[in-house]
């Protein structure tokens, strides 16, 4: 541990208490990575604050001493966005887990960042409401992490991402100041700082209080599971459904390899011999759902579905969703190691991109399991490899990167909901010009002129990406002159 960081420990203990500071090697190693363990580093010191005041005091101490900090929630992220710094402070918000208010009159909930995503729905359900964003890890992932990554989930097709459900934030800036953005009102005048903060991956500060929209529970929910011989047939069904003007709550697809993994892990009981399964969920007024249900089942059969199952109650829906929700973890049953990728393509490009992914897999000898939000073209290819085989990890990483290139070539994006973090930072120049990246960096440094907030995440750096600097170091001249402050 650097001497400068070691000297801060007594003060950190004063702020967070002895039980809120972790310095022993084994304790720190617990926080070495997020959901992708091939990026790992032991944090210099870990703090677990319990209040906005404690977070502000910790960040102020870091700013006064020029020490970097990294925010972390539950550690379920999939872009190494919470990768610690060995010379810095890891600020873990998992102890800030109070639901401060369920305000059904205004259809809002106010929560701390350590509240698990699904716990908002559990608290709101008795009042006839729920929280719509639903990442697959929603039982454990926290709202603070969802804010940082702008997480989505299976139902983002109809209901949008985290940013569409946040109306207010209390934010501690990298200098240790506490500011309030928005509130319970639907809109606020001026620049959309909430929109900028959500998805900023901890580079603009830490949210310590979050106001989110609650959505009224639908009158009826119906779920369809359709099995197809091929991915192309499943894709044809998706195109037919969306083209007919039906807007399902969710449209998810899995290929044969991901089905195999899910069966091995959770025995989900999907139709044997399926080359693809499509899960379509409909919700809303009963009359609308019934009419759409008839259309969806007809279009699935016309596209070649050899089996169609339906669920109209919660238990049946849970059985259908079981395989899809467990897909990421399930591939561990069929592969010693894997890379979780996250890219987006226009929906019409799905068949072409999936065929090219299959070709990349065949050419490289690296298997790829495909799980994706078919309705909005958000791909989650799982690149499988044996980490004991020499060169396998490098070949898998190359395939993973080429998949992102395919997404960009198709007019898509390098990430849909997992964030950039360190894992995709070097791909940012393939999607954005040097001027674009410089503008992003100027905005970032208006919040963080010292460059201590989650350094080396989101934007490419020469040290990590092996290229000439695309983003300048130090405070931008306008920031230094005091002409680019946001608060």
HELIX and SHEET records of a PDB file:
HELIX    1   1 UNK A    3  UNK A    6  1                                   4    
HELIX    2   2 UNK A    9  UNK A   16  1                                   8    
HELIX    3   3 UNK A   18  UNK A   20  5                                   3    
HELIX    4   4 UNK A   25  UNK A   29  1                                   5    
HELIX    5   5 UNK A   52  UNK A   65  1                                  14    
HELIX    6   6 UNK A  117  UNK A  125  1                                   9    
HELIX    7   7 UNK A  143  UNK A  149  1                                   7    
HELIX    8   8 UNK A  156  UNK A  159  1                                   4    
HELIX    9   9 UNK A  162  UNK A  165  5                                   4    
HELIX   10  10 UNK A  193  UNK A  197  1                                   5    
HELIX   11  11 UNK A  231  UNK A  243  1                                  13    
HELIX   12  12 UNK A  256  UNK A  266  1                                  11    
HELIX   13  13 UNK A  286  UNK A  302  1                                  17    
HELIX   14  14 UNK A  314  UNK A  325  1                                  12    
HELIX   15  15 UNK A  327  UNK A  330  1                                   4    
HELIX   16  16 UNK A  331  UNK A  333  5                                   3    
HELIX   17  17 UNK A  347  UNK A  349  5                                   3    
HELIX   18  18 UNK A  350  UNK A  364  1                                  15    
HELIX   19  19 UNK A  392  UNK A  409  1                                  18    
HELIX   20  20 UNK A  425  UNK A  427  5                                   3    
HELIX   21  21 UNK A  428  UNK A  431  1                                   4    
HELIX   22  22 UNK A  434  UNK A  447  1                                  14    
HELIX   23  23 UNK A  462  UNK A  465  1                                   4    
HELIX   24  24 UNK A  477  UNK A  480  1                                   4    
SHEET    1   A 4 UNK A  21  UNK A  22  0                                        
SHEET    2   A 4 UNK A  45  UNK A  47 -1                                        
SHEET    3   A 4 UNK A  89  UNK A  92  1                                        
SHEET    4   A 4 UNK A  69  UNK A  72  1                                        
SHEET    1   B 5 UNK A  99  UNK A 103  0                                        
SHEET    2   B 5 UNK A 108  UNK A 111 -1                                        
SHEET    3   B 5 UNK A 206  UNK A 213 -1                                        
SHEET    4   B 5 UNK A 166  UNK A 172 -1                                        
SHEET    5   B 5 UNK A 178  UNK A 182 -1                                        
SHEET    1   C 2 UNK A 129  UNK A 130  0                                        
SHEET    2   C 2 UNK A 215  UNK A 216 -1                                        
SHEET    1   D 7 UNK A 307  UNK A 311  0                                        
SHEET    2   D 7 UNK A 220  UNK A 228 -1                                        
SHEET    3   D 7 UNK A 276  UNK A 284 -1                                        
SHEET    4   D 7 UNK A 250  UNK A 255 -1                                        
SHEET    5   D 7 UNK A 368  UNK A 373 -1                                        
SHEET    6   D 7 UNK A 378  UNK A 385 -1                                        
SHEET    7   D 7 UNK A 337  UNK A 340 -1                                        
SHEET    1   E 7 UNK A 307  UNK A 311  0                                        
SHEET    2   E 7 UNK A 220  UNK A 228 -1                                        
SHEET    3   E 7 UNK A 276  UNK A 284 -1                                        
SHEET    4   E 7 UNK A 250  UNK A 255 -1                                        
SHEET    5   E 7 UNK A 368  UNK A 373 -1                                        
SHEET    6   E 7 UNK A 378  UNK A 385 -1                                        
SHEET    7   E 7 UNK A 343  UNK A 344 -1                                        
END                                                                             
